[in-house]
Amino acid sequence: MREDTRTRIQEIALRLFTEQGYEATSLREIAEELGVTKAALYYHFKTKDDIVAGLADQRVAEIEELLAWFKEQPRTPEARRELLQRYAVQLKRTRFVEVNRFLERNQTAMRDHPKLLRMREAMLELTGQLSEPGDPLATRISRSMALFTLHAGKWLTHDETVPEDEIIEASMEVALRLLEP
């Protein structure tokens, strides 16, 4: 029950942070939207920053799990393709899209957040694992861009009426071309 409440708080906070802005949203508003007292909200999260930290920790854990799996694989084109496919599955989750939309709309407020800096570091480590140190620069860039292509597909088509599966399939097609230049 406690996890359900925490998740619900994060969902509401994420929506309000995205709609109104992180700095313009108060804990009181989150509590009111949830239908609880501010004291009840404090039981789960003391500050707005704690809510954001929880969201970032979840994303970092997903990336680190993917990293751990990939580090155990041989450095082959097949393993890199599997990494992209596993990453694409993570991107399908509604929470991922909502967190990215929140981050996009609150860049100034979140720029130096330590948990979000850790999330960036984890992504850089993940992209770095796609290549060997001696690979040509163009190969390293291309492989890194393969991961970010999956993100770009979501953002470049967010206003279109293209089905989600079609967007993912097209993004994966482009990402796979970049993966093995």
MDAnalysis code that builds the backbone (N, CA, C; Angstrom):
import MDAnalysis as mda
import numpy as np

u = mda.Universe.empty(543, n_residues=181, atom_resindex=np.repeat(np.arange(181), 3), trajectory=True)
u.add_TopologyAttr("name", ["N", "CA", "C"] * 181)
u.add_TopologyAttr("resid", np.arange(1, 182))
u.add_TopologyAttr("resname", ["MET", "ARG", "GLU", "ASP", "THR", "ARG", "THR", "ARG", "ILE", "GLN", "GLU", "ILE", "ALA", "LEU", "ARG", "LEU", "PHE", "THR", "GLU", "GLN", "GLY", "TYR", "GLU", "ALA", "THR", "SER", "LEU", "ARG", "GLU", "ILE", "ALA", "GLU", "GLU", "LEU", "GLY", "VAL", "THR", "LYS", "ALA", "ALA", "LEU", "TYR", "TYR", "HIS", "PHE", "LYS", "THR", "LYS", "ASP", "ASP", "ILE", "VAL", "ALA", "GLY", "LEU", "ALA", "ASP", "GLN", "ARG", "VAL", "ALA", "GLU", "ILE", "GLU", "GLU", "LEU", "LEU", "ALA", "TRP", "PHE", "LYS", "GLU", "GLN", "PRO", "ARG", "THR", "PRO", "GLU", "ALA", "ARG", "ARG", "GLU", "LEU", "LEU", "GLN", "ARG", "TYR", "ALA", "VAL", "GLN", "LEU", "LYS", "ARG", "THR", "ARG", "PHE", "VAL", "GLU", "VAL", "ASN", "ARG", "PHE", "LEU", "GLU", "ARG", "ASN", "GLN", "THR", "ALA", "MET", "ARG", "ASP", "HIS", "PRO", "LYS", "LEU", "LEU", "ARG", "MET", "ARG", "GLU", "ALA", "MET", "LEU", "GLU", "LEU", "THR", "GLY", "GLN", "LEU", "SER", "GLU", "PRO", "GLY", "ASP", "PRO", "LEU", "ALA", "THR", "ARG", "ILE", "SER", "ARG", "SER", "MET", "ALA", "LEU", "PHE", "THR", "LEU", "HIS", "ALA", "GLY", "LYS", "TRP", "LEU", "THR", "HIS", "ASP", "GLU", "THR", "VAL", "PRO", "GLU", "ASP", "GLU", "ILE", "ILE", "GLU", "ALA", "SER", "MET", "GLU", "VAL", "ALA", "LEU", "ARG", "LEU", "LEU", "GLU", "PRO"])
u.atoms.positions = np.array([
    [0.820, -1.198, 0.000],
    [0.000, 0.000, 0.000],
    [0.863, 1.261, 0.000],
    [1.964, 1.200, 0.763],
    [2.846, 2.365, 0.847],
    [3.433, 2.713, -0.520],
    [3.850, 1.694, -1.286],
    [4.413, 1.933, -2.622],
    [3.369, 2.506, -3.569],
    [2.120, 2.030, -3.453],
    [1.051, 2.577, -4.282],
    [0.860, 4.058, -4.007],
    [0.906, 4.451, -2.754],
    [0.741, 5.854, -2.380],
    [1.913, 6.678, -2.903],
    [3.119, 6.178, -2.737],
    [4.304, 6.882, -3.240],
    [4.211, 7.060, -4.761],
    [3.800, 6.010, -5.438],
    [3.672, 6.071, -6.891],
    [2.624, 7.096, -7.291],
    [1.503, 7.101, -6.597],
    [0.428, 8.061, -6.890],
    [0.908, 9.494, -6.635],
    [1.643, 9.707, -5.574],
    [2.194, 11.037, -5.293],
    [3.105, 11.469, -6.439],
    [3.976, 10.559, -6.862],
    [4.894, 10.884, -7.952],
    [4.143, 11.194, -9.242],
    [3.102, 10.435, -9.529],
    [2.310, 10.679, -10.744],
    [1.684, 12.069, -10.725],
    [1.073, 12.414, -9.602],
    [0.424, 13.721, -9.486],
    [1.466, 14.834, -9.537],
    [2.547, 14.672, -8.786],
    [3.603, 15.690, -8.777],
    [4.182, 15.878, -10.170],
    [4.420, 14.793, -10.853],
    [4.988, 14.852, -12.199],
    [4.068, 15.635, -13.135],
    [2.775, 15.350, -13.050],
    [1.815, 16.057, -13.897],
    [1.800, 17.553, -13.564],
    [1.748, 17.884, -12.274],
    [1.720, 19.291, -11.876],
    [3.031, 19.998, -12.200],
    [4.159, 19.343, -11.974],
    [5.459, 19.941, -12.304],
    [5.540, 20.234, -13.799],
    [4.986, 19.346, -14.597],
    [5.031, 19.522, -16.046],
    [4.073, 20.618, -16.490],
    [2.862, 20.613, -15.946],
    [1.858, 21.602, -16.349],
    [2.167, 22.998, -15.834],
    [2.545, 23.115, -14.562],
    [2.711, 24.417, -13.915],
    [4.161, 24.843, -13.782],
    [5.073, 23.883, -13.858],
    [6.476, 24.149, -13.591],
    [6.843, 23.672, -12.195],
    [8.054, 23.174, -12.060],
    [8.534, 22.652, -10.779],
    [8.476, 23.718, -9.698],
    [9.022, 24.882, -10.007],
    [9.123, 25.936, -9.002],
    [7.762, 26.516, -8.625],
    [6.792, 26.454, -9.535],
    [5.473, 27.031, -9.280],
    [4.522, 26.058, -8.581],
    [4.935, 24.835, -8.398],
    [4.082, 23.826, -7.759],
    [4.497, 23.650, -6.307],
    [3.532, 23.672, -5.417],
    [3.826, 23.505, -3.988],
    [3.433, 22.103, -3.521],
    [4.009, 21.701, -2.401],
    [3.610, 20.431, -1.792],
    [2.140, 20.466, -1.381],
    [1.671, 21.618, -0.978],
    [0.265, 21.763, -0.618],
    [-0.637, 21.418, -1.805],
    [-0.276, 21.911, -3.001],
    [-1.067, 21.605, -4.200],
    [-1.057, 20.112, -4.514],
    [0.087, 19.498, -4.350],
    [0.192, 18.062, -4.587],
    [-0.699, 17.308, -3.601],
    [-0.632, 17.692, -2.330],
    [-1.461, 17.045, -1.305],
    [-2.945, 17.226, -1.606],
    [-3.342, 18.446, -1.989],
    [-4.750, 18.712, -2.305],
    [-5.217, 17.858, -3.483],
    [-4.406, 17.794, -4.505],
    [-4.742, 16.992, -5.690],
    [-4.883, 15.518, -5.327],
    [-4.049, 15.071, -4.423],
    [-4.076, 13.676, -3.973],
    [-5.238, 13.416, -3.015],
    [-5.732, 14.497, -2.389],
    [-6.832, 14.354, -1.437],
    [-6.361, 13.933, -0.055],
    [-5.152, 14.365, 0.320],
    [-4.600, 14.058, 1.637],
    [-4.091, 15.350, 2.271],
    [-3.757, 15.256, 3.536],
    [-3.173, 16.417, 4.206],
    [-1.698, 16.541, 3.828],
    [-1.178, 17.724, 4.048],
    [0.246, 17.942, 3.784],
    [1.092, 17.030, 4.681],
    [0.628, 16.805, 5.902],
    [1.340, 15.921, 6.840],
    [1.394, 14.490, 6.294],
    [0.315, 14.048, 5.682],
    [0.295, 12.697, 5.104],
    [1.281, 12.602, 3.944],
    [1.379, 13.677, 3.173],
    [2.337, 13.713, 2.067],
    [3.767, 13.664, 2.607],
    [4.027, 14.410, 3.693],
    [5.359, 14.434, 4.312],
    [5.817, 13.052, 4.766],
    [4.878, 12.203, 5.101],
    [5.233, 10.847, 5.514],
    [6.010, 10.134, 4.403],
    [5.664, 10.431, 3.159],
    [6.299, 9.773, 2.011],
    [7.443, 10.603, 1.412],
    [7.224, 11.901, 1.304],
    [8.223, 12.798, 0.711],
    [8.249, 14.100, 1.499],
    [9.407, 14.461, 2.010],
    [9.541, 15.677, 2.812],
    [9.553, 16.940, 1.945],
    [10.095, 16.801, 0.715],
    [10.232, 17.958, -0.167],
    [9.904, 17.565, -1.602],
    [9.743, 18.579, -2.440],
    [9.564, 18.322, -3.874],
    [10.828, 17.664, -4.423],
    [11.948, 18.099, -3.903],
    [13.230, 17.538, -4.328],
    [13.278, 16.025, -4.074],
    [12.699, 15.590, -2.958],
    [12.654, 14.146, -2.652],
    [11.825, 13.390, -3.686],
    [10.772, 14.014, -4.179],
    [9.944, 13.384, -5.212],
    [10.760, 13.212, -6.491],
    [11.447, 14.266, -6.894],
    [12.280, 14.209, -8.098],
    [13.401, 13.187, -7.918],
    [14.009, 13.161, -6.743],
    [15.087, 12.204, -6.469],
    [14.576, 10.771, -6.623],
    [13.383, 10.506, -6.146],
    [12.804, 9.170, -6.280],
    [12.590, 8.783, -7.730],
    [12.116, 9.720, -8.535],
    [11.922, 9.457, -9.963],
    [13.258, 9.193, -10.658],
    [14.255, 10.008, -10.330],
    [15.580, 9.840, -10.939],
    [16.216, 8.523, -10.507],
    [16.057, 8.163, -9.239],
    [16.621, 6.896, -8.750],
    [16.050, 5.703, -9.512],
    [14.760, 5.757, -9.812],
    [14.142, 4.666, -10.566],
    [14.753, 4.554, -11.959],
    [14.933, 5.690, -12.616],
    [15.501, 5.682, -13.976],
    [16.950, 5.220, -13.948],
    [17.727, 5.697, -13.000],
    [19.130, 5.287, -12.883],
    [19.214, 3.781, -12.652],
    [18.345, 3.247, -11.818],
    [18.341, 1.803, -11.549],
    [18.076, 1.011, -12.828],
    [17.155, 1.495, -13.670],
    [16.879, 0.815, -14.941],
    [18.100, 0.837, -15.857],
    [18.740, 2.001, -15.936],
    [19.925, 2.135, -16.789],
    [21.058, 1.260, -16.257],
    [21.265, 1.273, -14.945],
    [22.333, 0.466, -14.355],
    [22.082, -1.026, -14.532],
    [20.831, -1.435, -14.476],
    [20.501, -2.840, -14.717],
    [20.847, -3.223, -16.160],
    [20.537, -2.343, -17.089],
    [20.869, -2.576, -18.490],
    [22.385, -2.604, -18.684],
    [23.077, -1.693, -18.021],
    [24.543, -1.659, -18.085],
    [25.158, -2.953, -17.554],
    [24.677, -3.406, -16.423],
    [25.200, -4.646, -15.827],
    [25.003, -5.819, -16.777],
    [23.838, -5.901, -17.391],
    [23.584, -6.978, -18.352],
    [24.560, -6.871, -19.523],
    [24.721, -5.667, -20.072],
    [25.551, -5.491, -21.262],
    [27.023, -5.784, -20.983],
    [27.486, -5.436, -19.805],
    [28.893, -5.678, -19.462],
    [29.219, -7.166, -19.404],
    [28.211, -7.988, -19.227],
    [28.420, -9.438, -19.195],
    [28.379, -10.060, -20.587],
    [28.026, -9.274, -21.594],
    [27.889, -9.790, -22.954],
    [29.189, -9.616, -23.737],
    [29.401, -10.473, -24.726],
    [30.538, -10.247, -25.628],
    [30.257, -8.992, -26.463],
    [31.294, -8.305, -26.846],
    [31.138, -7.077, -27.640],
    [30.887, -7.467, -29.097],
    [29.648, -7.766, -29.382],
    [29.272, -8.189, -30.737],
    [28.151, -7.298, -31.254],
    [27.969, -7.276, -32.569],
    [26.830, -6.533, -33.124],
    [25.492, -7.025, -32.550],
    [25.398, -8.343, -32.314],
    [24.158, -8.906, -31.778],
    [23.865, -8.368, -30.371],
    [24.891, -8.282, -29.536],
    [24.711, -7.773, -28.174],
    [24.325, -6.300, -28.207],
    [24.928, -5.526, -29.105],
    [24.570, -4.108, -29.222],
    [23.114, -3.953, -29.686],
    [22.690, -4.794, -30.631],
    [21.291, -4.746, -31.078],
    [20.345, -5.088, -29.929],
    [20.709, -6.114, -29.157],
    [19.872, -6.503, -28.020],
    [19.798, -5.371, -26.993],
    [20.899, -4.674, -26.779],
    [20.898, -3.534, -25.866],
    [19.905, -2.478, -26.341],
    [19.947, -2.166, -27.626],
    [19.006, -1.182, -28.173],
    [17.565, -1.636, -27.993],
    [17.307, -2.896, -28.233],
    [15.945, -3.409, -28.087],
    [15.479, -3.335, -26.635],
    [16.359, -3.680, -25.712],
    [15.999, -3.598, -24.295],
    [15.767, -2.147, -23.872],
    [16.589, -1.262, -24.404],
    [16.420, 0.157, -24.088],
    [15.100, 0.674, -24.664],
    [14.758, 0.243, -25.855],
    [13.493, 0.651, -26.480],
    [12.301, 0.215, -25.637],
    [12.396, -0.955, -25.017],
    [11.322, -1.426, -24.138],
    [11.166, -0.469, -22.957],
    [12.286, -0.001, -22.405],
    [12.219, 0.959, -21.299],
    [11.521, 2.245, -21.736],
    [11.787, 2.663, -22.964],
    [11.213, 3.919, -23.452],
    [9.709, 3.832, -23.680],
    [9.190, 2.641, -23.812],
    [7.754, 2.466, -24.037],
    [6.933, 2.785, -22.793],
    [7.556, 2.722, -21.649],
    [6.816, 2.925, -20.406],
    [6.314, 4.360, -20.299],
    [5.067, 4.503, -19.903],
    [4.452, 5.822, -19.775],
    [5.252, 6.705, -18.830],
    [5.707, 6.151, -17.725],
    [6.449, 6.932, -16.729],
    [7.691, 7.557, -17.354],
    [8.370, 6.822, -18.226],
    [9.573, 7.348, -18.861],
    [9.242, 8.595, -19.679],
    [8.187, 8.514, -20.469],
    [7.780, 9.645, -21.302],
    [7.417, 10.840, -20.428],
    [6.686, 10.592, -19.348],
    [6.270, 11.674, -18.455],
    [7.470, 12.334, -17.779],
    [8.427, 11.541, -17.337],
    [9.619, 12.099, -16.691],
    [10.409, 12.935, -17.692],
    [10.559, 12.441, -18.904],
    [11.301, 13.215, -19.902],
    [10.593, 14.518, -20.250],
    [9.278, 14.491, -20.339],
    [8.518, 15.712, -20.614],
    [8.719, 16.710, -19.465],
    [8.679, 16.205, -18.228],
    [8.927, 17.055, -17.059],
    [10.327, 17.676, -17.130],
    [11.327, 16.865, -17.438],
    [12.702, 17.371, -17.502],
    [12.862, 18.402, -18.607],
    [12.231, 18.148, -19.728],
    [12.306, 19.080, -20.849],
    [11.707, 20.439, -20.469],
    [10.609, 20.434, -19.763],
    [9.903, 21.675, -19.435],
    [10.454, 22.373, -18.198],
    [11.350, 21.724, -17.482],
    [11.898, 22.301, -16.240],
    [13.427, 22.262, -16.249],
    [14.021, 22.478, -17.397],
    [15.473, 22.359, -17.537],
    [16.238, 23.281, -16.600],
    [15.818, 24.514, -16.479],
    [16.537, 25.465, -15.636],
    [16.501, 25.032, -14.177],
    [15.333, 24.658, -13.687],
    [15.193, 24.274, -12.283],
    [15.928, 22.968, -11.966],
    [16.054, 22.100, -12.945],
    [16.620, 20.769, -12.700],
    [18.077, 20.628, -13.146],
    [18.631, 21.650, -13.735],
    [19.955, 21.585, -14.349],
    [21.037, 20.995, -13.440],
    [21.068, 21.386, -12.177],
    [22.144, 20.948, -11.284],
    [21.685, 19.959, -10.220],
    [20.531, 19.360, -10.415],
    [20.023, 18.394, -9.433],
    [20.968, 17.188, -9.402],
    [21.521, 16.834, -8.231],
    [22.529, 15.761, -8.159],
    [22.032, 14.403, -8.666],
    [20.794, 14.079, -8.419],
    [20.270, 12.789, -8.892],
    [20.132, 12.782, -10.413],
    [19.782, 13.925, -10.980],
    [19.662, 14.001, -12.433],
    [21.032, 14.017, -13.089],
    [22.004, 14.584, -12.400],
    [23.380, 14.510, -12.909],
    [23.833, 13.047, -12.944],
    [23.461, 12.274, -11.942],
    [23.787, 10.842, -11.927],
    [23.092, 10.117, -13.078],
    [21.878, 10.531, -13.403],
    [21.164, 9.927, -14.520],
    [21.909, 10.212, -15.830],
    [22.394, 11.428, -15.997],
    [23.176, 11.767, -17.197],
    [24.465, 10.942, -17.252],
    [25.123, 10.811, -16.110],
    [26.358, 10.014, -16.062],
    [26.093, 8.561, -16.451],
    [24.991, 8.013, -15.974],
    [24.647, 6.628, -16.308],
    [24.391, 6.486, -17.812],
    [23.725, 7.474, -18.402],
    [23.482, 7.437, -19.853],
    [24.796, 7.543, -20.627],
    [25.688, 8.392, -20.162],
    [26.988, 8.508, -20.830],
    [27.774, 7.208, -20.725],
    [27.691, 6.560, -19.572],
    [28.362, 5.273, -19.408],
    [27.750, 4.236, -20.347],
    [26.439, 4.253, -20.472],
    [25.769, 3.307, -21.358],
    [26.192, 3.528, -22.811],
    [26.189, 4.768, -23.251],
    [26.607, 5.032, -24.630],
    [28.083, 4.694, -24.823],
    [28.897, 4.936, -23.806],
    [30.312, 4.603, -23.889],
    [30.569, 3.111, -24.030],
    [29.703, 2.299, -23.471],
    [29.868, 0.843, -23.540],
    [29.596, 0.285, -24.935],
    [28.953, 1.065, -25.770],
    [28.621, 0.585, -27.116],
    [29.837, 0.479, -28.025],
    [30.927, 1.113, -27.645],
    [32.122, 1.134, -28.484],
    [33.350, 0.722, -27.689],
    [34.367, 0.337, -28.427],
    [35.671, 0.035, -27.839],
    [36.504, 1.312, -27.859],
    [37.429, 1.472, -26.914],
    [38.244, 2.694, -26.866],
    [38.974, 3.010, -28.181],
    [39.373, 1.991, -28.924],
    [40.114, 2.225, -30.155],
    [39.246, 2.462, -31.380],
    [37.938, 2.406, -31.216],
    [37.048, 2.626, -32.361],
    [37.204, 4.049, -32.874],
    [37.065, 4.233, -34.188],
    [37.134, 5.593, -34.743],
    [36.062, 6.497, -34.125],
    [36.364, 7.760, -34.069],
    [35.449, 8.733, -33.481],
    [34.071, 8.668, -34.145],
    [34.033, 8.567, -35.451],
    [32.750, 8.520, -36.159],
    [31.922, 7.305, -35.717],
    [32.587, 6.190, -35.473],
    [31.877, 4.984, -35.005],
    [31.328, 5.205, -33.610],
    [32.142, 5.781, -32.727],
    [31.690, 6.035, -31.354],
    [30.500, 6.988, -31.328],
    [30.570, 8.036, -32.138],
    [29.460, 8.989, -32.200],
    [28.221, 8.319, -32.775],
    [28.392, 7.574, -33.834],
    [27.259, 6.908, -34.470],
    [26.559, 5.956, -33.503],
    [27.326, 5.170, -32.778],
    [26.731, 4.230, -31.822],
    [26.031, 4.949, -30.676],
    [26.604, 6.042, -30.220],
    [25.944, 6.827, -29.168],
    [24.634, 7.409, -29.686],
    [24.666, 7.888, -30.912],
    [23.465, 8.471, -31.501],
    [22.371, 7.435, -31.697],
    [22.748, 6.169, -31.808],
    [21.735, 5.114, -31.951],
    [20.786, 5.130, -30.757],
    [21.333, 5.234, -29.552],
    [20.476, 5.294, -28.360],
    [19.595, 6.542, -28.375],
    [20.184, 7.670, -28.703],
    [19.436, 8.920, -28.667],
    [18.422, 9.023, -29.802],
    [18.621, 8.245, -30.857],
    [17.639, 8.192, -31.943],
    [16.310, 7.671, -31.425],
    [16.363, 6.733, -30.482],
    [15.133, 6.199, -29.907],
    [14.368, 7.298, -29.164],
    [15.105, 8.198, -28.526],
    [14.472, 9.348, -27.862],
    [13.905, 10.318, -28.903],
    [14.728, 10.612, -29.903],
    [14.336, 11.594, -30.915],
    [13.052, 11.173, -31.622],
    [12.919, 9.899, -31.899],
    [11.702, 9.437, -32.561],
    [10.463, 9.784, -31.769],
    [10.538, 9.670, -30.463],
    [9.385, 10.002, -29.603],
    [9.089, 11.499, -29.632],
    [10.130, 12.316, -29.573],
    [9.917, 13.753, -29.469],
    [9.584, 14.384, -30.814],
    [10.163, 13.885, -31.879],
    [9.909, 14.487, -33.186],
    [8.523, 14.157, -33.717],
    [7.908, 13.125, -33.185],
    [6.599, 12.709, -33.680],
    [5.498, 12.892, -32.635],
    [5.765, 13.561, -31.537],
    [4.776, 13.624, -30.450],
    [3.482, 14.341, -30.823],
    [3.495, 15.190, -31.833],
    [2.274, 15.886, -32.243],
    [1.560, 15.202, -33.407],
    [2.148, 14.153, -33.924],
    [1.568, 13.454, -35.064],
    [0.611, 12.362, -34.589],
    [-0.177, 11.896, -35.512],
    [-1.142, 10.840, -35.189],
    [-0.622, 9.466, -35.591],
    [0.676, 9.325, -35.610],
    [1.300, 8.050, -35.953],
    [1.196, 7.117, -34.747],
    [0.786, 5.880, -34.955],
    [0.703, 4.936, -33.827],
    [2.069, 4.731, -33.163],
    [2.051, 4.544, -31.844],
    [3.267, 4.372, -31.045],
    [4.161, 3.258, -31.590],
    [3.567, 2.126, -31.940],
    [4.356, 0.997, -32.460],
    [5.089, 1.356, -33.738],
    [4.458, 2.153, -34.592],
    [5.076, 2.571, -35.846],
    [6.263, 3.509, -35.586],
    [6.102, 4.399, -34.607],
    [7.188, 5.316, -34.231],
    [8.377, 4.517, -33.709],
    [8.100, 3.562, -32.844],
    [9.177, 2.752, -32.264],
    [9.878, 1.939, -33.347],
    [9.110, 1.362, -34.243],
    [9.693, 0.557, -35.325],
    [10.587, 1.410, -36.230],
    [10.111, 2.601, -36.611],
    [10.907, 3.489, -37.470],
    [12.154, 3.983, -36.738],
    [12.007, 4.323, -35.479],
    [13.157, 4.781, -34.692],
    [14.190, 3.668, -34.556],
    [13.725, 2.454, -34.327],
    [14.640, 1.318, -34.200],
    [15.360, 1.057, -35.522],
    [14.660, 1.188, -36.617],
    [15.293, 0.994, -37.933],
    [16.448, 1.967, -38.130],
    [16.223, 3.227, -37.794],
    [17.276, 4.246, -37.935],
    [18.391, 3.970, -36.928],
    [18.030, 3.637, -35.699],
    [19.027, 3.368, -34.661],
    [19.923, 2.194, -35.053],
    [19.354, 1.169, -35.620],
    [20.156, 0.000, -36.034],
    [21.131, 0.364, -37.145],
    [20.744, 1.271, -38.035],
    [21.675, 1.737, -39.087],
    [22.859, 2.464, -38.464],
    [22.584, 3.242, -37.422],
    [23.646, 3.995, -36.764],
    [24.554, 3.108, -35.910],
    [24.003, 2.011, -35.445],
    [24.732, 1.141, -34.518],
    [25.943, 0.475, -35.170],
    [25.821, 0.088, -36.423],
    [26.921, -0.583, -37.130],
    [27.258, 0.180, -38.388],
    [27.930, 1.325, -38.244],
    [28.224, 2.177, -39.425],
    [29.186, 1.511, -40.403],
])
